[in-house]
Amino acid sequence: MIKETTVTKTTRTIARWFVGLVFIFSSFTKGVDPLGTAFKVEEYMTAWSFGNISFEWALPMAPFLSMTLITLEFLVGVLLITGAFRKLSAWLLALMMLFFTFTTLYDAITNKVSDCGCFGDFVKLTNWQTFWKNIVLDIPTVFIFLTRRWPRKNKFESDTIIGLSAIAAMVIFGMYNINNEPVLDFRPWKVGNVMMTNLEEGLETTNQVTYKNKETGEFKTMDSKQLMDCYAADPEWGEKWEWVGTSTESPYEIRDPKNDSIVSFPVNDADGEDYTFDLIGAVDGPVLICTIHHIGDVNERGVNAIAEMKQLAMDRDIRFAVISNAEQEDLLQFLYGNNLMDVEYYFSDEKAIEAMIRSNPGFVVMHNATVKGKWHYKNAEKIKDFPFEIN
């Protein structure tokens, strides 16, 4: 055990505050969106396996595990900063960092999950960045653990109050964000974000081909007309260049305004025709979109909210459409079984819908490619006061 000196005390205090603040920040960015963390837990359970051992059997536990992880991380951060339960917090910190370090190392090597989600959607780190972040945290963690017998300042009663208050605060905060949309939205589909910059109608998708020069290694990307021109200008062009690949460029790409990265959100009708610009662009007027990413989990209250919003749209002369990842047969059965026969419906990817809005079902208003509003189905009544006319 390290000898207790003034330097030790000062170093330990700095270490506790540094790690504690990181843990509180990390837990807050995840606690603001516990379902997002649950989706990430599900991703790990699906991607990881050891031999014949898989974790898909634990998928239903993902929301519980998400809240447990977030609450434990917040608790450790609070205990470190306040100095409460010094030995317990040191042990919990050491065990958590041991788990995080080896997990992120394995993830960095295998790359089975591209992003650990350690800071939710607020900050995205690569797997190797996450691993080295944990290595940095391991240094003060080891020091805190070795000096865990620092002089006691708090009594058991006050430590207990601090610990229970931390648990209660994060559980209440997390459950509020589960039963409503997150109080802070770090995702691309944040209210106010413009998701498309090109709102000119009638533009066509273009296919781009890439070729590589066999001698110089130079790459060229062009459309079909430019490719024809190359062959016309040089009859031997095809012998000098080899085909690398083909890509599709849409004039209506959806992009995250925060980092200008492409956001995948395909919207198709039953025949596979693309309606992304029609619904997300919504240049002809506001569209009230109902999203369903797990149709089998929609409860009676959710069904009633859909029916009410459909009627609201009719009364206000607003376009209403459902976007789901369900199979067409299942979606039609759901709609017809709940007297929603005359509703427009389209299909998209499950992950894309979950990234747009966590609620199942959820409601989003789009106009001129701008996210005008988002609501959990439990808050659907608030949509009645939304000023569609000034969108």
TIKE-771397 format. One line per 4 residues: for each residue x, y, z of C-alpha. Coordinates in steps of 0.1 Angstrom, whole numbers. Example, Ala and Ser with C-alpha at 12.3 -4.5 7.8 and 13.67 -1.06 7.14 Angstrom:
% TIKE-771397
123:-45:78 | 137:-11:71
***
This chain:
% TIKE-771397
0:0:0 | 13:35:-9 | 23:56:21 | -1:85:29
17:119:23 | 6:153:12 | 16:145:-24 | -4:113:-22
-35:131:-9 | -32:158:-36 | -26:132:-64 | -55:111:-52
-79:140:-51 | -70:150:-87 | -73:114:-98 | -107:110:-81
-121:142:-96 | -107:135:-131 | -121:99:-133 | -153:109:-114
-161:137:-138 | -154:115:-169 | -178:88:-154 | -205:113:-147
-202:129:-181 | -202:95:-198 | -233:83:-178 | -251:115:-185
-246:113:-223 | -260:77:-221 | -286:85:-195 | -302:111:-217
-309:83:-242 | -311:49:-224 | -328:32:-253 | -299:42:-275
-276:25:-251 | -299:-5:-250 | -297:-7:-288 | -259:-7:-285
-261:-35:-260 | -282:-55:-284 | -256:-48:-311 | -229:-63:-289
-250:-93:-280 | -257:-100:-317 | -222:-94:-329 | -202:-111:-301
-198:-149:-296 | -171:-171:-281 | -170:-204:-298 | -205:-219:-296
-215:-194:-269 | -236:-165:-281 | -255:-138:-262 | -286:-134:-283
-307:-151:-256 | -301:-120:-234 | -315:-95:-259 | -348:-90:-240
-326:-79:-210 | -309:-51:-230 | -330:-21:-216 | -324:-34:-180
-287:-38:-186 | -285:-4:-202 | -300:13:-172 | -279:-8:-148
-247:2:-166 | -256:39:-168 | -267:40:-131 | -236:22:-119
-213:44:-139 | -230:75:-125 | -229:61:-90 | -191:54:-92
-185:90:-105 | -205:105:-76 | -188:83:-50 | -154:92:-63
-160:130:-62 | -177:130:-29 | -153:105:-13 | -183:84:-1
-178:46:3 | -141:50:-6 | -132:13:-6 | -164:2:-24
-160:29:-51 | -123:20:-56 | -132:-17:-61 | -162:-9:-84
-140:15:-104 | -112:-11:-108 | -136:-38:-119 | -154:-16:-143
-122:-3:-159 | -109:-38:-161 | -140:-49:-180 | -141:-18:-202
-104:-20:-211 | -105:-57:-222 | -138:-53:-239 | -127:-23:-260
-93:-40:-268 | -112:-70:-281 | -136:-47:-300 | -107:-27:-315
-90:-59:-327 | -121:-76:-341 | -141:-44:-351 | -173:-64:-347
-190:-33:-334 | -179:0:-350 | -187:23:-321 | -189:14:-284
-213:42:-276 | -194:51:-244 | -205:87:-248 | -239:80:-264
-245:100:-296 | -227:131:-281 | -192:120:-291 | -183:93:-315
-150:75:-310 | -133:48:-331 | -126:15:-314 | -89:23:-310
-96:58:-297 | -120:42:-271 | -94:17:-260 | -66:43:-256
-91:65:-237 | -95:37:-213 | -58:32:-210 | -55:69:-199
-82:63:-173 | -65:31:-161 | -36:52:-148 | -55:72:-122
-77:41:-115 | -47:21:-104 | -36:49:-81 | -70:53:-66
-72:16:-60 | -38:14:-43 | -46:43:-20 | -82:32:-14
-77:33:24 | -75:71:25 | -88:87:58 | -125:85:63
-143:118:62 | -180:108:59 | -201:87:82 | -219:56:69
-252:74:71 | -241:103:49 | -224:79:25 | -256:59:22
-276:91:15 | -251:101:-12 | -252:67:-28 | -289:62:-28
-295:98:-40 | -272:91:-69 | -290:59:-79 | -324:75:-75
-314:106:-96 | -301:86:-125 | -329:61:-125 | -355:89:-125
-336:108:-152 | -332:77:-173 | -368:65:-170 | -381:100:-179
-360:99:-211 | -373:64:-219 | -410:74:-214 | -405:107:-233
-381:117:-261 | -346:125:-247 | -344:159:-231 | -312:166:-251
-311:152:-286 | -275:145:-299 | -288:126:-329 | -289:138:-365
-327:140:-364 | -327:168:-338 | -356:193:-340 | -346:222:-361
-320:203:-382 | -322:206:-420 | -316:171:-433 | -314:179:-470
-298:209:-487 | -311:202:-522 | -348:207:-524 | -351:210:-562
-377:184:-574 | -373:160:-603 | -336:153:-601 | -324:119:-610
-300:95:-592 | -267:91:-611 | -244:61:-612 | -207:67:-609
-180:42:-621 | -144:41:-608 | -115:29:-628 | -78:25:-619
-49:31:-643 | -29:-2:-645 | 5:16:-649 | 3:47:-627
-23:36:-601 | -44:67:-608 | -81:65:-600 | -109:81:-620
-146:84:-611 | -171:94:-638 | -206:89:-650 | -216:68:-680
-213:96:-705 | -178:105:-694 | -169:68:-696 | -181:67:-732
-161:98:-740 | -129:81:-727 | -134:51:-750 | -142:74:-779
-110:94:-774 | -88:64:-770 | -97:30:-784 | -71:13:-761
-85:30:-730 | -101:-2:-717 | -67:-20:-718 | -50:7:-698
-77:11:-671 | -94:-15:-650 | -128:-13:-634 | -128:-9:-596
-165:-4:-587 | -198:14:-591 | -214:38:-568 | -248:56:-567
-251:93:-560 | -285:106:-550 | -292:144:-554 | -314:140:-522
-289:126:-498 | -298:130:-461 | -269:144:-441 | -261:150:-405
-258:188:-401 | -233:183:-372 | -206:166:-393 | -220:165:-428
-220:127:-428 | -245:108:-448 | -275:95:-428 | -290:63:-441
-328:66:-442 | -343:48:-472 | -380:53:-477 | -398:30:-502
-433:20:-511 | -445:-15:-515 | -432:-16:-550 | -397:-4:-540
-401:31:-554 | -381:57:-536 | -402:82:-516 | -373:97:-495
-375:131:-510 | -413:131:-510 | -416:125:-473 | -383:138:-458
-381:168:-481 | -418:175:-478 | -417:206:-499 | -454:207:-506
-464:211:-470 | -458:196:-436 | -460:158:-432 | -469:142:-399
-450:109:-399 | -457:80:-376 | -427:57:-372 | -430:21:-361
-397:1:-356 | -411:-29:-337 | -446:-34:-348 | -452:-64:-324
-444:-41:-294 | -470:-14:-302 | -494:-14:-272 | -530:-2:-271
-520:33:-260 | -497:35:-290 | -525:23:-314 | -549:49:-299
-522:76:-304 | -519:66:-341 | -556:68:-346 | -558:102:-329
-530:116:-350 | -546:102:-382 | -578:120:-373 | -559:152:-364
-542:152:-397 | -575:148:-415 | -591:176:-395 | -562:199:-401
-557:189:-438 | -522:176:-431 | -506:147:-448 | -502:117:-426
-480:87:-433 | -467:56:-415 | -431:44:-419 | -422:10:-406
-396:-17:-410 | -422:-45:-408 | -430:-69:-436 | -458:-56:-458
-482:-84:-447 | -476:-77:-410 | -480:-39:-415 | -512:-44:-434
-525:-68:-408 | -517:-42:-381 | -533:-13:-400 | -564:-32:-410
-568:-48:-376 | -568:-14:-359 | -591:4:-384 | -563:23:-401
-570:10:-436 | -567:43:-455 | -533:53:-442 | -503:59:-464
-476:35:-455 | -439:31:-465 | -410:10:-455 | -375:18:-441
-347:2:-421 | -352:-6:-384 | -319:10:-373 | -327:41:-394
-361:45:-378 | -346:40:-343 | -321:67:-349 | -348:91:-360
-370:86:-330 | -368:62:-301 | -405:60:-293 | -425:31:-308
-446:44:-323 | -432:79:-326 | -443:110:-344 | -422:134:-365
-432:165:-384 | -411:172:-415 | -413:203:-438 | -388:215:-463
-364:188:-451 | -365:203:-416 | -373:184:-385 | -401:206:-371
-412:184:-341 | -408:150:-325 | -430:134:-299 | -432:101:-279
-466:84:-284 | -473:91:-247 | -471:128:-255 | -492:127:-287
-517:151:-271 | -491:179:-274 | -492:176:-312 | -527:190:-312
-512:224:-302 | -485:223:-329 | -488:252:-354 | -487:232:-386
-500:263:-406 | -468:283:-400 | -444:255:-410
***
